Amino acid sequence: MALLLRNARAVDPQAGLDEVCDILIRDGRIVEVGHDLAMAKGIERDLAGKVVVPGLVDLHVHLRDPGLEYKEDIESGSRAAAHGGFTDICCMPNTSPIIDTGALVEYVASKAARVGRCRVHVSGACTKGEQGDALAEMGDMAAHGAVAFTDDGRGVQDAGMMRRVMDYAVQFGKTVMSHCQDEGLVGKGQVNEGPVSTRLGLAGWPAAGEEVQIARDIELSALTGCPIHIQHLTTAHGIDLVRRGRQDGVKVTCEVTPHHMFLSEEDIDETYNTNLKVNPPLRSAADCEALIAAVADGTVDTIVTDHAPHADYEKAREFELAPFGMTGIETSVGLVVGNLVNPGIITWQRMVELMSVNPRRILGIEAVSIAPGSRADLTVIDPVLEWTVTEDQFASKARNSGFLGWKLTGRATDVYVGGYATMEDGVLTDEPMHL
């Protein structure tokens, strides 16, 4: 099939590209990028006023499949990803059962190939059942296509076990992604420890409960030579620890989420909105500012969503009993474009680095570029489209967004995976996937 995308602003720092041009695609690959291109036969789209970027990647998503499909499943979660503008996602292993064997990696990958609406990459657990006392079948999972290892949702508590995890992961050329949560410090914490936790009478979650393990895992990365990726980093001091690690030559990368940049503990009030209960918790306004500054200066490697869907009844409980997490994969582009790109805090080129180039590098998956020969995985964004976040527009099964009611600017309108549309003009398609 041939496809010609005309008149969009194409942005790709890998190709040194930032101009209005045409993109010609044939048989799933880009064959030409230029001006006034011709096509004998095929589909032609005029994308004037929009921005085309290499397909966006979210390397931190919870699909809840296997075992928790009432919250989300591979089909609904990948549809939500496509609706949010993503061509690739990496799913976390804290399902039921935990993805800790090659058979379970294969289950997710094969199901995604059948029903997925984007490319689904699978991360495997570091330890059996994420219990922290025995290594998971890391070699078997790597052989079946696991792209990284993490005990996300809890984190590896024992430093000796984390060293063994890294010793094994480096042999397979994989990154270890670390959920930094010292359970001895965090305890039963619900929200950031500080004035808000005191005022609301909720158990506090100290920043040190995250930062102690960030420091530990950077040191272990230096010891083992294994690349370490710090997940959902939330504090100013955590950012400083990453900077110091890099100065010392450690292979450390990190991610932040939109909700940790644009929401703070001050948004949690006497209404006890459980959609704002996340792990790690929303931090101080000063921490939010530090994260945004780190995104702008290059310290942060990637923006992720930590898309964490829950059933309505689970979130409709007392704050202390409700589960942690909020959805995010369908609001991410609007939050990043409207709050970072359009105001000039970051450039479009930097957004592409954060949400396309760097996550692929961290996961070790195929690079995608707006250049001849590259796979035609592309995201099209309307940078001025204004919209309001409402429950009825989610493709996800879940509605637990902390941004309900927010007015956003910027939204993905079209997504192409292997040259085939998974979304056109904001509407999901039923095109067969060609992965």
C-alpha positions as CSV (number, residue, x, y, z in Angstrom):
1,M,0.0,0.0,0.0
2,A,1.2,3.5,-0.8
3,L,0.5,6.5,1.4
4,L,1.3,10.2,0.8
5,L,1.2,12.6,3.8
6,R,1.3,16.2,2.5
7,N,2.0,19.6,4.0
8,A,2.6,18.7,7.6
9,R,5.5,20.1,9.7
10,A,7.8,17.1,10.0
11,V,10.0,17.2,13.1
12,D,12.8,14.7,13.7
13,P,16.1,15.7,15.4
14,Q,17.7,12.4,14.3
15,A,17.3,13.4,10.7
16,G,17.9,17.1,11.2
17,L,14.4,17.7,10.0
18,D,12.0,20.5,11.0
19,E,10.1,21.8,8.0
20,V,6.8,21.5,6.1
21,C,7.2,18.7,3.6
22,D,5.6,15.5,2.1
23,I,6.2,12.0,3.3
24,L,5.8,9.1,0.9
25,I,5.3,5.6,2.4
26,R,5.1,2.3,0.6
27,D,4.9,-1.2,2.0
28,G,5.3,0.0,5.6
29,R,8.5,2.0,5.0
30,I,9.2,5.6,4.3
31,V,10.6,5.8,0.7
32,E,10.9,9.6,0.3
33,V,10.7,12.8,2.2
34,G,10.6,16.1,0.2
35,H,8.4,18.6,-1.5
36,D,5.8,18.3,-4.2
37,L,6.1,14.5,-4.2
38,A,4.1,12.5,-6.6
39,M,2.3,9.1,-6.2
40,A,0.8,7.1,-9.0
41,K,-1.7,5.3,-6.9
42,G,-2.5,5.2,-3.2
43,I,-4.0,7.2,-0.3
44,E,-3.2,10.9,0.0
45,R,-3.8,12.9,3.2
46,D,-3.4,16.7,3.5
47,L,-2.1,17.4,7.0
48,A,-1.6,21.1,6.7
49,G,-1.3,22.8,10.1
50,K,-0.3,19.6,11.9
51,V,3.0,18.2,13.2
52,V,4.3,14.8,12.2
53,V,6.8,13.1,14.5
54,P,8.4,9.6,14.8
55,G,5.9,7.4,16.5
56,L,5.6,8.1,20.2
57,V,6.6,5.5,22.8
58,D,5.4,5.1,26.4
59,L,7.8,2.8,28.2
60,H,5.7,2.6,31.4
61,V,2.1,1.2,31.0
62,H,0.0,-1.2,33.0
63,L,-2.2,-3.3,30.7
64,R,-3.4,-5.5,33.7
65,D,-3.4,-8.6,31.4
66,P,-3.2,-11.4,32.5
67,G,-5.5,-11.7,35.4
68,L,-6.9,-8.2,36.0
69,E,-8.7,-7.7,32.8
70,Y,-11.7,-6.1,34.5
71,K,-9.4,-3.0,34.9
72,E,-7.9,-3.1,31.4
73,D,-6.7,-5.6,28.9
74,I,-4.3,-5.8,26.0
75,E,-6.9,-4.7,23.4
76,S,-8.4,-1.9,25.4
77,G,-5.1,-0.6,26.7
78,S,-3.5,-0.6,23.2
79,R,-6.6,1.1,21.8
80,A,-6.2,3.8,24.5
81,A,-2.5,4.1,23.5
82,A,-3.4,4.6,19.9
83,H,-6.0,7.1,20.9
84,G,-3.4,8.9,22.9
85,G,-1.0,9.1,19.9
86,F,1.4,6.2,20.7
87,T,2.7,3.6,18.3
88,D,4.6,1.7,21.0
89,I,4.1,0.9,24.6
90,C,6.0,-1.2,27.2
91,C,3.8,-3.0,29.7
92,M,4.8,-3.7,33.3
93,P,4.9,-7.2,34.8
94,N,2.9,-6.7,38.0
95,T,-0.2,-8.6,36.7
96,S,-1.8,-11.6,38.2
97,P,0.1,-13.8,37.8
98,I,3.3,-11.8,37.7
99,I,5.0,-11.9,34.3
100,D,8.1,-13.7,35.5
101,T,8.5,-16.5,33.0
102,G,9.1,-16.8,29.3
103,A,5.7,-18.4,28.8
104,L,4.0,-15.3,30.2
105,V,6.1,-12.9,28.1
106,E,5.0,-15.0,25.1
107,Y,1.4,-14.9,26.2
108,V,1.3,-11.1,26.2
109,A,3.3,-10.7,23.0
110,S,1.2,-13.2,21.1
111,K,-2.1,-11.8,22.3
112,A,-0.9,-8.3,21.4
113,A,-0.1,-9.4,17.9
114,R,-3.6,-10.6,17.6
115,V,-5.7,-7.9,19.2
116,G,-3.3,-5.0,19.8
117,R,-3.7,-1.6,18.2
118,C,0.0,-0.6,18.7
119,R,3.3,-2.4,19.2
120,V,3.4,-3.9,22.7
121,H,6.8,-4.6,24.3
122,V,6.9,-6.7,27.4
123,S,9.0,-6.1,30.5
124,G,9.7,-9.1,32.8
125,A,9.9,-9.2,36.6
126,C,13.2,-9.1,38.3
127,T,12.2,-11.6,41.0
128,K,9.8,-14.5,41.2
129,G,6.3,-13.1,41.9
130,E,8.0,-9.7,42.6
131,Q,8.6,-11.1,46.1
132,G,12.3,-10.1,46.2
133,D,13.7,-13.4,47.4
134,A,14.6,-15.3,44.3
135,L,15.5,-14.4,40.8
136,A,12.8,-14.7,38.1
137,E,13.5,-16.6,34.9
138,M,15.4,-13.7,33.4
139,G,17.2,-15.7,30.6
140,D,14.0,-17.4,29.6
141,M,12.1,-14.1,29.4
142,A,14.9,-12.5,27.4
143,A,14.8,-15.4,25.0
144,H,11.1,-14.8,24.5
145,G,11.5,-11.1,23.8
146,A,11.4,-9.3,27.2
147,V,12.9,-5.8,26.6
148,A,13.7,-4.9,30.2
149,F,13.3,-6.1,33.8
150,T,11.5,-4.4,36.7
151,D,9.6,-5.2,39.9
152,D,7.5,-2.2,39.2
153,G,4.7,-1.6,41.8
154,R,6.9,-2.6,44.6
155,G,10.6,-2.5,43.9
156,V,13.4,-4.9,44.9
157,Q,14.0,-4.2,48.6
158,D,17.2,-6.1,49.3
159,A,20.4,-4.6,47.9
160,G,22.1,-7.9,47.5
161,M,19.2,-9.2,45.4
162,M,19.2,-6.1,43.3
163,R,22.9,-6.6,42.6
164,R,22.2,-10.2,41.4
165,V,19.4,-8.9,39.2
166,M,21.8,-6.4,37.6
167,D,24.6,-9.0,37.3
168,Y,22.2,-11.2,35.2
169,A,20.5,-8.4,33.3
170,V,23.8,-7.0,32.0
171,Q,24.6,-10.5,30.5
172,F,21.5,-10.3,28.4
173,G,22.1,-6.6,27.4
174,K,19.0,-5.5,29.2
175,T,18.2,-2.4,31.3
176,V,16.9,-2.8,34.8
177,M,14.0,-0.4,35.5
178,S,13.8,0.5,39.2
179,H,10.7,1.3,41.2
180,C,12.4,3.1,44.0
181,Q,10.4,2.6,47.2
182,D,12.0,1.7,50.5
183,E,9.2,0.0,52.3
184,G,10.8,0.5,55.7
185,L,10.6,4.2,55.2
186,V,7.3,4.4,53.2
187,G,5.3,2.1,55.5
188,K,1.6,2.7,55.0
189,G,2.2,6.2,53.5
190,Q,-0.7,7.6,51.4
191,V,0.5,11.0,50.3
192,N,3.7,13.1,50.4
193,E,4.9,13.6,54.0
194,G,4.5,17.3,54.8
195,P,1.9,19.9,55.5
196,V,-0.8,18.3,53.4
197,S,-0.5,14.9,55.0
198,T,-0.8,16.6,58.4
199,R,-3.8,18.8,57.4
200,L,-5.7,15.9,55.9
201,G,-4.8,13.3,58.6
202,L,-3.2,10.9,56.1
203,A,-0.1,8.8,56.6
204,G,2.9,10.5,55.1
205,W,5.2,9.1,52.4
206,P,8.6,10.8,52.8
207,A,10.7,11.8,49.8
208,A,13.6,9.9,51.3
209,G,11.6,6.7,50.8
210,E,12.2,7.1,47.1
211,E,15.6,8.9,47.2
212,V,17.4,6.3,49.3
213,Q,16.8,3.6,46.7
214,I,17.7,5.9,43.8
215,A,21.1,6.5,45.4
216,R,21.4,2.7,46.1
217,D,20.6,1.6,42.6
218,I,23.0,4.2,41.0
219,E,25.8,2.8,43.2
220,L,24.8,-0.8,42.2
221,S,24.8,0.2,38.5
222,A,28.3,1.6,39.0
223,L,29.3,-1.7,40.6
224,T,27.8,-4.1,38.0
225,G,28.0,-2.0,34.8
226,C,24.3,-2.7,34.2
227,P,22.2,0.3,32.9
228,I,19.7,1.5,35.5
229,H,16.5,3.3,34.6
230,I,14.8,5.2,37.5
231,Q,11.1,5.0,37.1
232,H,8.6,7.8,37.8
233,L,11.1,10.0,39.6
234,T,9.3,12.7,41.6
235,T,11.7,14.8,43.7
236,A,14.3,17.6,43.2
237,H,16.9,15.6,45.2
238,G,16.2,12.5,43.1
239,I,17.0,14.6,40.0
240,D,20.3,15.7,41.7
241,L,21.2,12.1,42.4
242,V,20.8,11.2,38.7
243,R,22.9,14.2,37.7
244,R,25.7,13.2,40.0
245,G,25.6,9.6,38.8
246,R,26.0,10.7,35.3
247,Q,28.9,12.9,36.2
248,D,30.5,9.8,37.7
249,G,30.0,7.9,34.5
250,V,27.1,5.7,35.6
251,K,24.7,4.4,33.0
252,V,21.6,5.9,34.6
253,T,18.5,7.2,32.9
254,C,15.2,8.4,34.3
255,E,11.6,9.1,33.6
256,V,8.9,11.5,34.8
257,T,5.1,11.5,34.4
258,P,2.8,14.4,33.5
259,H,0.9,14.0,36.7
260,H,4.1,14.5,38.8
261,M,4.9,17.6,36.8
262,F,1.5,19.3,36.6
263,L,-0.2,18.1,39.8
264,S,1.2,18.6,43.3
265,E,0.2,17.5,46.8
266,E,-1.6,20.9,47.1
267,D,-4.3,19.5,44.6
268,I,-5.3,17.0,47.2
269,D,-7.9,18.6,49.5
270,E,-10.8,17.8,51.8
271,T,-12.7,16.1,49.0
272,Y,-10.1,13.3,49.2
273,N,-10.2,12.7,45.4
274,T,-8.8,9.2,45.1
275,N,-7.8,9.8,41.4
276,L,-4.9,11.8,42.9
277,K,-3.7,8.9,45.0
278,V,-0.7,7.6,43.0
279,N,2.5,5.7,43.7
280,P,4.9,7.5,44.2
281,P,2.7,10.3,45.6
282,L,2.3,13.8,44.2
283,R,5.0,15.9,45.7
284,S,5.5,19.6,46.5
285,A,5.1,22.4,44.1
286,A,8.9,22.9,44.3
287,D,9.4,19.3,43.2
288,C,7.1,19.9,40.2
289,E,9.2,22.9,39.2
290,A,12.4,20.9,39.5
291,L,11.0,18.1,37.3
292,I,10.0,20.5,34.6
293,A,13.4,22.2,34.7
294,A,15.1,18.8,34.4
295,V,12.9,17.9,31.4
296,A,14.0,21.2,29.8
297,D,17.7,20.9,30.6
298,G,18.1,17.3,29.3
299,T,18.5,15.5,32.7
300,V,15.2,13.6,32.2
301,D,15.4,11.1,29.5
302,T,11.7,10.3,28.8
303,I,8.2,11.3,29.7
304,V,6.0,8.3,30.5
305,T,2.4,8.0,31.7
306,D,2.5,5.1,34.3
307,H,-1.0,4.5,32.9
308,A,-2.6,2.7,35.9
309,P,-6.3,1.8,35.2
310,H,-8.6,0.8,38.0
311,A,-12.3,-0.1,38.1
312,D,-14.7,2.7,39.2
313,Y,-15.7,0.9,42.3
314,E,-12.1,0.5,43.4
315,K,-11.5,4.2,43.3
316,A,-14.8,5.0,44.9
317,R,-13.6,3.9,48.4
318,E,-12.1,5.8,51.3
319,F,-8.8,7.4,50.4
320,E,-6.8,4.9,52.6
321,L,-8.4,1.9,51.0
322,A,-8.4,3.0,47.3
323,P,-5.6,1.6,45.1
324,F,-2.8,3.8,43.9
325,G,-2.6,5.0,40.3
326,M,-4.3,7.0,37.6
327,T,-4.8,6.6,33.9
328,G,-2.7,8.9,31.7
329,I,-2.0,7.5,28.2
330,E,-4.8,9.5,26.5
331,T,-4.0,12.8,28.1
332,S,-0.2,12.8,27.9
333,V,0.2,14.5,24.5
334,G,-2.2,17.3,25.4
335,L,-0.5,18.0,28.7
336,V,3.0,18.0,27.2
337,V,2.2,20.0,24.1
338,G,0.0,22.5,26.0
339,N,2.1,22.9,29.1
340,L,5.7,22.5,27.8
341,V,5.9,22.8,24.0
342,N,3.5,25.6,23.2
343,P,4.8,27.9,26.0
344,G,8.4,27.4,24.8
345,I,9.7,25.5,27.8
346,I,10.8,22.7,25.5
347,T,11.0,22.5,21.7
348,W,9.3,20.1,19.4
349,Q,12.7,18.5,18.8
350,R,13.1,18.0,22.6
351,M,9.6,16.4,22.8
352,V,10.6,14.0,20.1
353,E,13.7,13.0,22.0
354,L,11.7,12.6,25.2
355,M,8.8,10.6,23.8
356,S,10.2,8.8,20.8
357,V,14.0,8.6,20.4
358,N,15.1,8.1,24.0
359,P,12.5,5.5,25.1
360,R,13.5,3.3,22.1
361,R,17.1,3.6,23.0
362,I,16.5,2.7,26.6
363,L,14.4,-0.4,25.6
364,G,16.8,-1.4,22.9
365,I,14.1,-1.5,20.2
366,E,14.3,-0.5,16.6
367,A,14.9,3.2,16.0
368,V,12.3,5.0,13.9
369,S,13.0,8.2,12.0
370,I,11.3,10.4,9.3
371,A,13.8,9.3,6.8
372,P,13.9,7.0,3.7
373,G,14.2,3.4,4.7
374,S,12.7,3.8,8.2
375,R,9.7,1.9,9.4
376,A,6.6,4.1,8.9
377,D,5.5,4.5,12.6
378,L,4.3,8.1,12.8
379,T,2.3,10.3,15.1
380,V,0.4,13.3,13.8
381,I,-0.4,16.1,16.3
382,D,-2.7,19.1,16.0
383,P,-0.8,21.6,18.2
384,V,-3.7,24.1,18.7
385,L,-6.6,21.8,19.1
386,E,-8.4,22.6,22.3
387,W,-10.3,20.0,24.2
388,T,-11.6,19.1,27.7
389,V,-10.8,15.9,29.5
390,T,-14.1,14.0,30.1
391,E,-14.9,10.5,31.1
392,D,-16.9,9.7,28.0
393,Q,-14.0,10.1,25.6
394,F,-11.6,7.5,26.9
395,A,-10.9,4.3,24.9
396,S,-9.5,2.8,28.1
397,K,-11.8,0.7,30.3
398,A,-10.9,3.0,33.2
399,R,-11.8,6.6,34.0
400,N,-9.5,7.3,37.0
401,S,-7.8,10.4,35.6
402,G,-6.5,13.1,37.8
403,F,-7.1,15.6,34.9
404,L,-10.8,15.3,34.5
405,G,-12.3,18.7,33.7
406,W,-8.9,20.1,32.5
407,K,-8.9,22.1,29.3
408,L,-5.9,21.0,27.2
409,T,-4.3,22.3,24.0
410,G,-2.8,19.9,21.5
411,R,-3.9,16.4,20.6
412,A,-2.8,13.4,18.5
413,T,-5.2,13.1,15.5
414,D,-3.6,10.4,13.4
415,V,-1.4,7.4,14.1
416,Y,0.3,5.1,11.6
417,V,1.9,1.8,12.6
418,G,3.9,0.2,9.8
419,G,2.2,2.6,7.3
420,Y,-1.3,1.7,8.3
421,A,-3.6,4.0,10.2
422,T,-4.7,3.0,13.7
423,M,-6.3,6.4,14.2
424,E,-7.4,9.0,11.6
425,D,-8.9,12.4,12.4
426,G,-9.1,11.4,16.1
427,V,-11.1,8.3,15.4
428,L,-9.7,4.8,16.0
429,T,-9.8,2.6,12.9
430,D,-10.3,-1.1,12.4
431,E,-7.4,-1.5,10.0
432,P,-5.6,-4.9,10.3
433,M,-2.3,-4.5,12.1
434,H,0.8,-5.2,10.1
435,L,3.4,-5.7,12.9
